[in-house]
């Protein structure tokens, strides 16, 4: 997510971090590289100029000159300005004083409105609301069926009058149905077009007049860059949108839309969509995204993910097993599944402060097949073998390899990985500290990957890629 922009900005600012004193020339050089990084990320030219001017003005001022660490102070300024550029603080949906709260989703075709509607409904359900989805897109083939299928998956009712009805009438009757059902949130999925036209805007204006919405959220594809900003401006002029949902943000390596939409329209980004799975939309946190862009991690989001994913009682049970040395391969597999539920391992690691800047993680590649192989290997073992891996002799390992469709070498790697994780947990529960190299090994262990080099390509920490260790020098004889 925003990897290209993140790498460019971190590179531009890395030279300043280590400097004890900063000359104005140092700041000018860094700002030139920041400007180029933002332009390459498809950020609007005017926005780039205003951003760089604000940072430069603060960076050559008293707050940096009088700082003990001027380089880090400039990084802090860039972080604050990035946060401000994207809206400053999170903005939630405005709930109606009298239910239902009406949310009108608008946007062009292909931006992901229908999927975003289902994900938004799931977000409301997660916070104990009762949403109702309204299928008002009567033009796109199978749009209504798609919303009905998604509604069934997330257990949210969908209201529709079919493809022959008028979209404005569908929205009006949908609101009445929400009142009858006692739904407190009404989400209307409207039709899009391949481009902005008067007919589309007139229809949306009529719908807005018939069913006054509390929120008009524009759904835009983050990967379209500046086009997303132009779309936002056009919709805002006609409909006065109250917020933006950025979809496919995890596929956007540049970041132009995320950094420019707020500055161009004045409308906040309220939600972001990540991945193709039907999961709740994530509330957009400008400060957390700015932190991730600058390689400072995002611990708060990681904690929230963990709280949603991990079962507290199971975690306590697992801790007890670790303390009493009863950690089995079944527990190992369960822990691996919980880590997988957090999301892609490479993205999770980058949420940890400082880890994103480790050379060893620059080109990390995770092969999901390796997770499946580990699960198949453990499933092919008997109950006794999973509880006590020490009984795994050569013949048992060959049987497991044959049963799981992998090689004996892969079975050995999983068993070795399990043993390493046991040892690591003993150190942790015993209060011993882990060194930097052992910490990376621990992170790899949590992913259940270890030495499966084809699945996780991580160079050894402390040794530059392609370089050999310094040869041992013989002591001179005196």
Secondary structure, 3 states (H helix, E strand, C coil): CCHHHHHHHHHHHHHHHCCCCCCHHHHHHHHHHHHHHHHHCCCCHHHHHHHHHHHHHHHCCHHHHCCCCHHHHHHHHHHHHHHHHCCCCCCCCCCCCCCCEEEEEECCCCCCHHHHHHHHHHHHHHCCCCEEEEECCCCCCCHHHHHHHHHHHHCCCEECCCCCCCHHHHHHHHHHHHHHHCCCEEEEECCCCCCCCHHHHHHHHHHHHHCCCCEEEEEEEHHHCHHHHHHHHHHHHHHCCCEEEEECHHHCCCCHHHHHHHHHHCCCEEEECCCCCCCCCEECCHHHHHHHHCCCCCHHHHHHHHHHHCCHHHHHHHHHHHHCCCCCHHHHHHHHHHHHHHCCHHHHHHCCCCHHHCHHHCCCCECHHHHHHHHHHHHCCCHHHHHCHHHCCHHHHHHHHHHHCCCHHHHHHHHHHHHHHHHHHHHHHCCCCCCHHHHHHHHHHHCCCCCCCCCECCCCCCCCCCCCCCCCCCCCCC
